[in-house]
């Protein structure tokens, strides 16, 4: 059993399908319909919570796992997930572009960011890591201010569900000494970045990924002198969400 805003759940469902292992994936009711469909299409038992936010949904999922005697796999608070997620991305970036000296990436629970920053800093202690978050759900920024992991935050209504919620305890222990700065972006800045990527590059990214582009477009990354790698974490977004963002219409409450 796992809990996911979408992409992790889709990956777990695919791995379970290939291994012929049953998988249960719990998702918030605000999950993007494209991600929901992707998980279901891979044969997982999908359970949609009554909660909008990730953190409340994870608590609900943990309760179900305990009741049903199922092993729970965190989307981010797990050393193997951190290494295999962000660690392998960092390894691939530095293999293809060994001169990379700065990394700009989205941060939600922190698994990808922790794995990437650990590998990057092991290779180059001067590597700059800029973490990008939704301003309404700044789990890492708050954790750095308080000196301890803020694992639970009030839900925020956003199209960038992958970066909503608190930070994991294990990722924070990695990130606290490896992140140079945190860029906080608004919903409108994130959606502007989605449109910019389509307009300038003909490339669709989901809002959770566009937060890194938004940080660059707004200058919130600060000055980056080294060759920079911008991590785009996914393109899983429903056509309805794309139409709304491209058309500039106000966002309605999402439901699966």
C-alpha positions as CSV (number, residue, x, y, z in Angstrom):
1,X,0.0,0.0,0.0
2,X,1.1,3.5,-0.7
3,X,-0.2,7.1,-0.8
4,X,0.4,9.4,-3.7
5,X,-0.6,12.6,-5.4
6,X,-0.3,10.7,-8.6
7,X,3.2,10.0,-10.1
8,X,4.5,7.8,-7.3
9,X,1.3,5.8,-7.3
10,X,1.4,5.3,-11.0
11,X,5.0,4.0,-10.7
12,X,4.1,1.7,-7.9
13,X,1.1,0.4,-9.8
14,X,3.3,-0.3,-12.8
15,X,6.0,-2.1,-10.8
16,X,3.4,-4.2,-9.0
17,X,1.8,-5.1,-12.3
18,X,5.1,-6.3,-13.7
19,X,5.9,-8.2,-10.5
20,X,2.4,-9.7,-10.3
21,X,2.0,-8.2,-6.8
22,X,-1.3,-6.6,-5.7
23,X,-1.0,-2.9,-4.9
24,X,-3.3,-0.5,-3.2
25,X,-2.8,3.2,-3.9
26,X,-4.6,5.9,-1.8
27,X,-5.0,9.3,-3.4
28,X,-6.5,12.7,-2.3
29,X,-9.9,13.5,-3.8
30,X,-8.2,16.4,-5.5
31,X,-5.9,14.1,-7.6
32,X,-5.6,15.1,-11.2
33,X,-7.8,12.8,-13.3
34,X,-5.0,11.9,-15.7
35,X,-3.0,10.6,-12.8
36,X,-6.0,8.8,-11.3
37,X,-6.7,7.1,-14.6
38,X,-3.0,6.1,-15.1
39,X,-2.9,4.3,-11.7
40,X,-6.2,2.5,-12.4
41,X,-5.1,1.5,-15.9
42,X,-2.2,-0.3,-14.4
43,X,-4.4,-2.5,-12.3
44,X,-3.9,-1.1,-8.8
45,X,-6.7,-1.0,-6.2
46,X,-7.2,2.8,-6.0
47,X,-8.9,4.3,-3.0
48,X,-9.9,7.9,-3.1
49,X,-10.0,9.7,0.2
50,X,-12.5,12.3,1.3
51,X,-9.6,14.8,1.9
52,X,-8.3,17.4,-0.5
53,X,-4.8,17.5,1.0
54,X,-2.0,14.9,0.8
55,X,-1.1,14.8,4.5
56,X,-4.6,13.9,5.7
57,X,-4.9,11.3,3.0
58,X,-1.6,9.8,4.0
59,X,-2.8,9.5,7.6
60,X,-5.9,7.8,6.4
61,X,-3.9,5.4,4.2
62,X,-1.6,4.5,7.1
63,X,-4.7,3.7,9.2
64,X,-6.0,1.4,6.4
65,X,-2.6,-0.3,6.0
66,X,-2.5,-1.0,9.8
67,X,-6.1,-2.4,9.7
68,X,-5.5,-4.6,6.7
69,X,-1.9,-5.7,7.7
70,X,-0.3,-4.3,4.6
71,X,3.2,-3.0,4.2
72,X,3.2,0.8,3.6
73,X,5.6,2.3,1.1
74,X,6.2,6.1,1.5
75,X,6.4,8.2,-1.6
76,X,9.4,10.1,-0.1
77,X,10.2,9.2,3.5
78,X,12.3,6.2,2.6
79,X,16.0,5.9,1.9
80,X,15.6,3.5,-1.0
81,X,13.0,5.8,-2.6
82,X,15.3,8.8,-2.1
83,X,18.2,7.1,-3.7
84,X,16.3,5.5,-6.6
85,X,14.3,8.6,-7.3
86,X,16.5,11.8,-7.1
87,X,19.8,9.9,-6.8
88,X,19.5,8.3,-10.2
89,X,18.3,11.5,-11.7
90,X,21.4,13.3,-10.4
91,X,23.6,10.5,-11.7
92,X,22.1,10.7,-15.2
93,X,22.4,14.5,-15.3
94,X,26.0,14.5,-14.3
95,X,26.8,11.7,-16.7
96,X,25.3,13.7,-19.6
97,X,26.4,17.1,-18.4
98,X,29.3,16.8,-16.0
99,X,29.9,20.5,-15.8
100,X,26.5,21.1,-14.1
101,X,27.0,23.2,-11.1
102,X,23.4,24.1,-10.0
103,X,20.2,22.3,-9.8
104,X,16.7,23.8,-9.7
105,X,14.0,21.3,-8.8
106,X,10.5,21.0,-7.3
107,X,10.1,19.9,-3.7
108,X,7.0,18.3,-2.1
109,X,7.7,15.5,0.4
110,X,11.4,15.8,-0.4
111,X,12.3,12.4,-1.7
112,X,13.5,13.4,-5.1
113,X,15.2,16.5,-3.8
114,X,17.0,14.6,-1.0
115,X,18.3,11.9,-3.3
116,X,19.4,14.4,-5.9
117,X,21.1,16.8,-3.5
118,X,22.9,14.0,-1.7
119,X,24.4,12.6,-4.9
120,X,25.2,16.1,-6.4
121,X,26.9,17.3,-3.3
122,X,28.9,14.1,-2.9
123,X,30.3,14.7,-6.5
124,X,30.8,18.5,-5.9
125,X,30.5,20.1,-2.5
126,X,30.1,23.5,-4.2
127,X,27.0,22.4,-6.2
128,X,24.1,24.8,-5.7
129,X,20.6,23.3,-5.0
130,X,17.5,25.5,-5.3
131,X,14.3,24.0,-4.0
132,X,11.1,25.3,-5.4
133,X,7.8,25.1,-3.5
134,X,4.3,26.4,-3.6
135,X,4.0,29.4,-1.4
136,X,0.9,28.0,0.2
137,X,2.6,24.8,1.2
138,X,6.2,25.7,2.1
139,X,7.1,22.5,4.1
140,X,10.8,22.7,3.5
141,X,11.1,26.5,4.0
142,X,9.3,26.2,7.3
143,X,11.4,23.2,8.4
144,X,14.6,25.1,7.7
145,X,13.3,28.1,9.7
146,X,12.3,25.8,12.7
147,X,15.2,23.4,12.5
148,X,12.9,20.4,12.4
149,X,10.8,18.6,9.8
150,X,7.3,20.1,9.4
151,X,5.6,16.9,8.3
152,X,2.0,18.1,8.3
153,X,0.5,21.3,6.8
154,X,-3.1,22.4,6.2
155,X,-4.3,21.5,2.7
156,X,-4.0,24.0,-0.1
157,X,-6.1,24.0,-3.2
158,X,-3.7,23.8,-6.2
159,X,-3.2,22.2,-9.6
160,X,0.3,21.4,-8.4
161,X,-0.7,18.5,-6.1
162,X,2.7,16.8,-6.3
163,X,4.3,19.6,-4.2
164,X,1.4,20.1,-1.7
165,X,1.9,18.9,1.9
166,X,4.7,18.7,4.5
167,X,8.2,17.4,4.2
168,X,9.4,13.9,5.2
169,X,11.6,13.5,8.2
170,X,14.3,11.5,6.4
171,X,14.4,13.8,3.4
172,X,14.7,16.9,5.6
173,X,17.7,15.4,7.4
174,X,19.4,15.2,4.0
175,X,18.2,18.6,2.7
176,X,18.8,20.7,5.7
177,X,22.6,20.9,4.9
178,X,22.4,20.6,1.2
179,X,19.8,23.2,0.0
180,X,21.2,26.6,-0.7
181,X,17.8,28.4,-1.0
182,X,14.1,27.9,-1.3
183,X,12.0,29.7,-3.9
184,X,8.3,30.1,-3.1
185,X,6.0,30.4,-6.1
186,X,2.3,31.4,-6.3
187,X,-0.4,29.5,-8.1
188,X,-0.5,32.1,-10.9
189,X,3.3,32.0,-11.3
190,X,3.3,28.2,-11.6
191,X,0.5,28.2,-14.2
192,X,2.2,31.0,-16.1
193,X,5.2,28.7,-16.4
194,X,3.1,25.9,-17.8
195,X,1.9,28.3,-20.5
196,X,5.5,29.5,-21.1
197,X,6.8,26.0,-21.6
198,X,4.1,25.3,-24.2
199,X,4.5,28.6,-26.0
200,X,8.3,28.8,-26.1
201,X,9.2,25.1,-26.2
202,X,6.1,23.2,-27.4
203,X,6.5,21.1,-24.3
204,X,3.7,20.3,-21.8
205,X,4.7,19.9,-18.1
206,X,2.4,19.4,-15.2
207,X,2.1,22.3,-12.7
208,X,4.1,20.4,-10.0
209,X,7.1,20.4,-12.5
210,X,6.5,23.9,-13.7
211,X,7.3,25.3,-10.3
212,X,11.0,25.0,-11.1
213,X,10.5,26.9,-14.4
214,X,8.5,29.5,-12.6
215,X,11.3,30.1,-10.1
216,X,13.7,30.9,-13.0
217,X,11.2,33.1,-14.9
218,X,10.5,35.2,-11.8
219,X,14.2,35.4,-10.7
220,X,13.4,33.8,-7.4
221,X,16.2,31.3,-7.9
222,X,18.7,34.1,-7.4
223,X,21.9,34.4,-9.5
224,X,23.1,31.1,-10.9
225,X,26.5,31.4,-12.5
226,X,27.2,27.7,-13.2
227,X,25.6,25.6,-15.9
228,X,22.1,24.9,-14.5
229,X,20.0,21.7,-14.7
230,X,16.3,22.3,-14.3
231,X,14.5,19.1,-13.2
232,X,11.0,18.7,-14.9
233,X,9.3,15.9,-12.9
234,X,6.4,15.0,-15.1
235,X,3.8,15.6,-17.8
236,X,0.9,13.8,-16.1
237,X,-1.9,16.3,-16.3
238,X,-5.5,16.0,-17.5
239,X,-6.8,17.7,-20.6
240,X,-9.3,19.6,-18.6
241,X,-6.6,21.1,-16.4
242,X,-4.5,22.0,-19.5
243,X,-7.5,23.7,-21.1
244,X,-8.2,25.7,-18.0
245,X,-4.6,26.8,-17.6
246,X,-4.1,27.6,-21.3
247,X,-7.4,29.4,-21.5
248,X,-6.7,31.3,-18.3
249,X,-10.0,30.4,-16.7
250,X,-10.4,30.4,-12.9
251,X,-9.7,27.1,-11.3
252,X,-12.6,25.1,-10.1
253,X,-12.5,22.6,-7.2
254,X,-11.2,19.4,-8.6
255,X,-12.8,16.0,-8.0
256,X,-12.0,12.6,-9.4
